[in-house]
Amino acid sequence: MADSHKGQCFCGAVEIEVTGEPAGMGYCHCESCRHWSAGPVNAFTLWEPEKVKVTKGEEHLQQYNKTENTDRKWCAKCGGHVMSGHPGLKLVDVYAAIIPDLAFKPGLHVNYSETVLPMKDGLPKMKDFPAEFGGSGEEMPE
């Protein structure tokens, strides 16, 4: 049986379960993620959609699309952010903070050219995205 991890929104009305290993983990520094998260950086865990399941409270999930690239979802009861779908990548970002028992092991920083919080952690700093995700693949210095 595959490992699974449970998470929930701020009030607990929406619960999710992720199964197996994430496709990737890291930090996004783009203005859009910063604005949405109300923080200087977003810690992401990316999952194949079939590995993400809403186990409770799906009726409370709301969605907003500022662009066609991201389907942002949150709980209508508490406003707690839950996940963002990335249809073009065929991946779902379940925010690392809502999966407390998942060991967060970031592999890179994306959109580092937009950072407002420089981080010296030895991880690759991508100018935008890796080439395999449609970005330039360019790395930036710490």
N, C-alpha and C positions, 0 to 999 in steps of 0.2 A: 504494500500500500504506500502511495506517495505521501510525502510530508504535506501537511496543510497548516495554514496559519489563519487565525480569525482576527477580524478587526471590526471597528464600529465608528459611527459618527460621534460627534461630541456628546450627544444626549443618549446614545445607545438605541435609538429608534430604528436605525439602519445598521444591519450587520452584514459583513461580507466574509467570504472565505476564499483564500488563494491556495492553489495546490501545486506541488512540485517546486521547481526552481524558477526564479524570475529570469527573463531573457536578458536583463541588465539592471544595474543600479548605478546611480550617480547623482550629480547636482546640476540643476538648470539655473542659469543666471539671467535668462531673458527678461525683458521688461514685462511681458505679458504674465509670466509665472510669478514674478515678484509682485505685481499689482494684484493678481488673483489671490495669492497666498498671504498678502500683507506682511511679507518678510523679505529679507535681502537675497534669499536663495531658496529653491525648492528641492528637497530631497525626494528623488523618484525611485520607484521600483516598477519596472516594465514587465508585463505579463502577456502571454498569448490570451486572447479573449476567452477561450474555452477553459482556461485555468482560473477565471475569476467568476465567482458566483455570489449573487445577493441572496442571503439566506433568511433575511428578515427585513421587513419595512420597505420593500421595493416601491410601494405606493407613495412613500414619502420622498423619493428621489426626484429632484428637479434637474433640468439640463439647460445649459446656456452655450450657445455657439457664437463666439465673437468672430471666428473664422471657420472655414471648412476643415481646418487642420486639427481642431481640438473640440471634443464634446465634454465640457466640464460638468460634473455632477456633484450635487450637495444635498443635504437633508433639509427639507422644507420646514421641519419642526424646530431645529436648532441652528440651522445655517452652516453646520459643520461640513467641510469639504471632504469628499470621499474618494473620488477618482476622476480621471480624465481619459476618454477614449481618443486614440490617434488613428483614425480610419486609414489614412495613407500609409502608415507604418504597420497596420494590422496588429497594434499593441494597445494595452491599457495601462495607464500609470495609476497605480494604487499608491497614494501618498504614504511614504515610509512611516510617517508619524502615527498613522492609524493601525499599523500592524506591529504592535509592541513586542511580540515574541519572535519576529523575524530578525535574524542577525543582519544588520545593514552593513553591506560590504561594497561601498561605492567603487566604481571602476574608472570613472572619468568625470570631467566637468564639460557641459555643453553650453554653447552661447556665451563663452567666457569673455568675448569682446564687449559684452554688455554689463559685465560685473560691476557691482557697487560694493562688493565685499571680497577683496582679493584673499585667496586662501592658499597657503603654502603647505601642501600635504603630499607632494610628490606624485600626484595623479596627473594624467594627461589633461591639458586644458585646451579644449577644442574651440577654435574661433567661432564656429557655428555648430554643425553636426558632423559626425563621421561620414565619409563618402558613401558608405553602404546605406545610410539613412537620408541620402540626398543632399548632404552638405558638402562643403569644400574639402573636408578632411584635414584642413590646416590646423596645426597645433600652435599654441601661443606659449611664451615663456611664463613661468610663475612670477 
